[in-house]
Amino acid sequence: MQRTALTAILAFTISLVTPLAARAQDTGPFDMLVLGGRVLDGTGNPWFRADIGVRDGRIVAVGMLDNATADRVVDATGRYVSPGFIDIHSHADDGSARIGGSTIRTDSIHRKSAPNVVSQGVTTVVVNHDGRSPWPIRDQRSILERQGVGPNVMLMVGHGTVRREVMGDDVQRPATDAEVHEMQMLVRQALEEGAVGMSAGLEYVPGRWSTTEEVARVAEELVAFDGVYISHERSEGADPMWFWPSQDEPGPPTLQDAVMETIEIGRHSGARVVASHIKAKGAHFWGSSGSAIQLIQRARDEGVRVWADQYPYATSGSDGNTRLIPAWATSSRDVDASPAEQLRMVVADAERNAMVRRDIEHEIRRRGGADRVVIFEYPREEWVGKSLREVADERGVDPVQMAIDLQLEGDPDRRGGGRLRGFSMSEIDVENYAAQPWVATASDGGIAVESDGSVHPRYYGTFPRKIRHYAMTAGALSVEAAIRSQTSLPARIMGLQDRGEIRVGHWADLVVFDMETIADEATFFEPHQHASGIDHVIVNGEFAVEDGEILFSLPGRVIPSRRGGRPAS
């Protein structure tokens, strides 16, 4: 009797410590069989060699599946296999997107299949960020389910959207108790319709005028639905993007203030919270990642459920159209004149000339300094590719005057006179954030095709870049940690219990890639370049990319909240 019990205990113990690769489960036949790959299961563990059996869209076996058969066989010999990448801050769709335009809500197969997204290994996107979502959520969900999508989609509800629904255009003030209650009801409605959380854009209109208490009280609604709060915070550097020294009172919120607010919202509401696309913006603010990290780590140690995400680039701005000259000096609605003509009138007035120069100096610093503001498009082609500092030195003027000259001598109808991009972050800060185990990878990018013109390279290269540049080249984190940052970590943040890992019972969202060649190919001059080294991308057991070819298929589905999400009607 004792021997029987001891044998049973020993067998159970062996089953716990035996590597997954050594324990074959289901032996087929399968719908799909991925053979001989080096499996990075998404947890951060080292790779192990295993076969993966897929049936009805889910992983049903992981192990040495000798002699198994399948309808489709993928030879992954010499390749790595990871869970599909999860982009928790995507603009594949949101409340500002025009239906039929650069969004997955469209009849265009070249957009709703999200080729620039799936080609970098992304199998799930979380959309409706920065406080912007369509309203009501059920209509957006219904459209996506009816038309089909390439990757899986999770829908947030925008705090800014519900704020406008309740307050109309009267948003430049704190909300009343009654208005906050109405916002809570709308957020609850959205969660019942399938939203998985709430996004905020506290640096934007109308969230800019909300209070911490307002946002925290509205976020309380998330807890019953296991929802998440993801915030574009009030500031990403020494001051918000709307701050101009000539117009605004000093003492605006800093990055540290913004991070502390996100923590306080998590502490008060009890919801999971995310400081989105975290950075340290501005040449005068480099190195401040350390204090932001310390604040978040201390809050986590105290039990606050707070995370962050980042895109792995040292420059922000979706279209690379950095504007060094404030809108008040070039885009007044009261003056019927081009930006160049308006600026000419401003600099002709001594008082306003001093004001605009002060603002330009501030913006150059906020954009990384004159040597990190680069000209990418301008009528004088010999200046393209040069920094503001270089062209200023060639002309023998200071960078502020050069910024003015670019407007006055460039395209008169375009703010700035051409297209500039500021590399406003330090690589040291980017690497510092990347190294944190609670920082997920996210693109902050949307749907793009070549005819869209200039976009940030993150639209095409975010996830391979995290692996190639920040893990393999810079060594900011291990490859295993980089994979975790874009698979199981965002899955846990979003409350996904059956995605983000290669595990029996999970949905078959898989990426097969060549570790030797995986890389981001998109550049700032040629952004519409798909990543290299990715052989196969599988969404719910179906190919989105096969043998390196984008299939423009629609295997994705809308993933509603686990505790809400009644079917769309």
PyMOL commands that set and color helices and strands:
alter all, ss='L'
color gray80, all
select helices_A, chain A and resi 2-17+20-22+109-112+115-118+137-147+159-167+177-192+207-209+212-225+255-269+283-285+289-301+327-330+339-347+350-366+370-372+381-383+388-395+399-409+427-434+450-452+458-473+479-485+488-493
alter helices_A, ss='H'
color red, helices_A
select strands_A, chain A and resi 30-39+48-55+58-63+70-75+80-83+85-87+122-127+152-158+197-201+228-232+272-275+306-310+373-377+419-422+439-441+510-513+534-539+542-546+549-550
alter strands_A, ss='S'
color yellow, strands_A
deselect
rebuild
show_as cartoon
